[in-house]
Amino acid sequence: MKQKKTVQFPERLFVSGTDTDIGKTVVSSMLIAGLKAGYWKPVQAGRDPVTDTEYVQQLTGLPDSHFFPETYNLKTPMSPHAAAEIDNVEIGMDRISVPKYSQEHLIIEGAGGLIVPLNERDYIIDLIYSLNIPVLLVAKSGLGTLNHTLLSIEALNNRNIQLFGVVLVGETHHSNEQAILHYGRVKRLFRVPHLKQLNPQTIENQFYDSFSKPVR
């Protein structure tokens, strides 16, 4: 397949969402497949039936060398602070550092949304700030997205965290797109539809379809 030209991605990119189950793992898989990037999920909460790292590897078909172990791999699918309490551990920010990688790009995936607690003091957004990595924010395209997306953008702005762009997942909704571009002052907006089939070929093809040219 002849590769299309895509936007210029930063060397490291943190994929976060406006909510859980919003589509950020599938979007991360597209980036891994298209960029042949490394993948790292610092905090995993829930292992049944597989971890997100294992799922991304299934979706991309890339070898083990592209995937890095989680700093915290917690058993229960809950907010990280609660899952850590069940496992009788405390998530420490000082233990989370970017792994050494040989790929041109590294995609880092968060857990849930930005204001998800890691411990009694810190949230996912504090981890992003400490790593000093730009964010790709994944949101749904339809009804209800404006409040969640604009609040997430405001939270990033309040901490002076760079927003690389927003990905809207689902059916095209032009009004919501224009509102997010205007009120969120977003530089890049991408569309990703719900895919009927998820496999390495459809994932890589969708990367070029969605990221060859942003909506703006």
Buried (B, 14 or more C-beta within 10 A) or exposed (E): EEEEEBEEBEEBBBBBBBBEEBBBBBBBBBBBBBBBBBBBBBBBBBBEEEBBBEBBBBBBEBEEEBBBEBBBBBBBEBBBBEBBBEBEEEBEBEEBEBEEBEBEBBBBBBBBBBEBBBBEEBBBBBBBBEBEBBBBBBBBBEEEBBEBBBBBBEBBEEEEBBBBBBBBBBEEBEEBBEBBBEEBEBEBBBBBBEBEEEEBEBBBBBBBBBBBEBBE
